[in-house]
């Protein structure tokens, strides 16, 4: 199952970019045998400043046809890391070829984008900068693959 992280905004290097590259590399290596990956980040930029509705159109245009859409939103479902790992495995095992995660810009995702999503996922009740959300999602993808592979990375309960 290919993973597409559709993210508003450009990450121009720095520590966040290094972490994303590291975690996605680990995810690809660990997940390959499990049918997970590869994963990639698709950066989208609303150059006209149209806000969440214009950003939603960019996300929809970049989203692979037939993909399962998971929107990251503070109003979404919170999961433990093992629950997230189980969800990824279930989606892969039920034939999902492409899994798309949508990360909005500074103002979040539009209501229409949230309504169109197959799942709403929250990384917690707090609001996070969209650049950090990318890092956190990539880390959780790697953690989920490690959990499914029985690796030692995840030590939580």
C-alpha positions as MATLAB code, in Angstrom:
seq = 'XXXXXXXXXXXXXXXXXXXXXXXXXXXXXXXXXXXXXXXXXXXXXXXXXXXXXXXXXXXXXXXXXXXXXXXXXXXXXXXXXXXXXXXXXXXXXXXXXXXXXXXXXXXXXXXXXXXXXXXXXXXXXXXXXXXXXXXXXXXXXXXXXXXXXXXXXXXXX';
ca = [
       0.000    0.000    0.000;
       1.521    3.247   -1.144;
       1.331    6.156    1.307;
       0.951    9.737    0.107;
       1.272   12.634    2.523;
      -0.449   15.558    0.829;
       0.706   18.623    2.708;
       0.034   22.301    2.211;
       3.176   24.435    2.314;
       6.800   23.999    1.385;
       9.379   22.697    3.820;
      12.664   24.273    2.823;
      15.175   22.093    4.604;
      16.061   22.247    8.256;
      15.576   19.791   11.093;
      11.973   18.937   10.205;
      12.961   17.912    6.674;
      15.790   15.754    8.021;
      13.444   14.005   10.454;
      10.834   13.365    7.750;
      13.454   11.882    5.440;
      14.803    9.677    8.239;
      11.406    8.388    9.396;
      10.124    7.758    5.871;
      13.316    5.871    5.017;
      12.837    3.711    8.092;
       9.158    3.198    7.244;
       9.984    2.118    3.703;
      12.609   -0.383    4.884;
      10.497   -1.802    7.702;
       7.152   -1.726    5.936;
       8.223   -3.265    2.639;
       7.894   -6.861    3.875;
       4.488   -5.990    5.362;
       3.074   -4.530    2.158;
       3.388   -0.980    3.504;
       5.033    1.716    1.450;
       6.671    3.351   -0.176;
       5.725    6.669    1.377;
       6.192   10.105   -0.096;
       5.399   13.685    0.767;
       3.670   15.801   -1.859;
       4.023   19.492   -1.066;
       1.256   21.742   -2.321;
       1.295   25.498   -2.318;
      -1.665   27.833   -2.640;
       0.114   30.713   -4.357;
      -3.087   32.751   -4.685;
      -3.896   32.658   -0.964;
      -7.359   31.177   -1.395;
      -7.478   29.658    2.091;
      -8.687   26.212    3.134;
     -11.131   25.780    0.200;
      -8.416   26.450   -2.387;
      -6.035   24.190   -0.456;
      -8.678   21.435   -0.492;
      -8.819   21.672   -4.288;
      -5.022   21.279   -4.446;
      -5.171   18.238   -2.167;
      -7.958   16.656   -4.243;
      -6.005   17.244   -7.459;
      -2.896   15.582   -5.997;
      -4.765   12.696   -4.405;
      -4.382    9.397   -6.265;
      -7.623    8.224   -7.838;
      -9.360    5.686   -5.624;
      -7.165    6.375   -2.616;
      -8.410    6.141    0.942;
      -8.319    9.665    2.391;
      -7.315   10.282    6.000;
      -7.580   13.922    7.014;
      -5.501   15.094    9.950;
      -7.681   17.314   12.080;
      -7.921   18.138   15.775;
     -11.600   17.029   15.717;
     -10.673   13.577   14.442;
     -10.326   10.269   16.211;
      -7.358    9.862   18.505;
      -5.631    6.489   18.416;
      -2.858    4.821   20.313;
       0.163    3.855   18.260;
      -0.838    0.147   18.281;
      -4.351    1.111   17.131;
      -2.866    3.167   14.298;
      -0.654    0.192   13.352;
      -3.723   -2.051   13.280;
      -5.596    0.436   11.088;
      -2.721    0.603    8.600;
      -2.528   -3.183    8.468;
      -6.303   -3.499    8.021;
      -6.327   -0.979    5.166;
      -3.451   -2.791    3.446;
      -4.997   -6.226    3.978;
      -8.373   -5.155    2.588;
      -6.843   -4.083   -0.701;
      -6.206   -0.375   -0.271;
      -3.578    0.407   -2.913;
      -3.119    4.077   -2.072;
      -3.522    5.755    1.301;
      -3.542    9.554    1.271;
      -3.060   11.672    4.376;
      -4.200   15.303    4.053;
      -2.465   17.969    6.124;
      -3.894   21.450    5.799;
      -2.129   24.761    6.010;
      -2.020   27.215    8.877;
      -5.834   27.502    8.954;
      -6.419   23.753    8.831;
      -8.586   21.792    6.424;
     -11.857   23.054    5.014;
     -15.105   21.615    6.311;
     -15.747   20.134    2.883;
     -12.398   18.318    2.934;
     -13.160   16.921    6.376;
     -16.582   15.774    5.143;
     -15.068   14.029    2.084;
     -12.422   12.207    4.114;
     -12.843    8.506    4.786;
     -11.315    8.999    8.248;
     -10.490   11.956   10.470;
      -7.355   11.419   12.532;
      -6.234   13.606   15.410;
      -2.720   13.718   16.831;
      -4.177   15.158   20.030;
      -6.442   17.908   21.283;
      -3.711   20.505   20.909;
      -3.184   22.310   17.624;
       0.231   21.644   16.082;
       2.119   23.627   13.448;
       1.476   21.934   10.118;
       5.215   21.370    9.572;
       5.478   19.461   12.866;
       2.388   17.433   11.988;
       4.332   16.066    9.017;
       7.153   14.939   11.286;
       4.777   13.422   13.821;
       2.846   11.524   11.130;
       6.050   10.176    9.573;
       7.287    9.023   12.963;
       3.971    7.277   13.629;
       4.102    5.572   10.231;
       7.519    4.170   11.086;
       6.370    3.230   14.585;
       3.330    1.427   13.126;
       5.509   -0.570   10.718;
       7.875   -1.422   13.574;
       4.954   -2.578   15.731;
       3.599   -4.753   12.915;
       7.062   -6.204   12.264;
       7.611   -6.979   15.949;
      10.595   -4.649   16.131;
      11.968   -3.115   19.315;
      11.310    0.561   18.474;
       7.893    0.810   20.163;
       8.176    0.363   23.914;
       4.853    1.936   24.904;
       1.950    0.183   26.563;
];
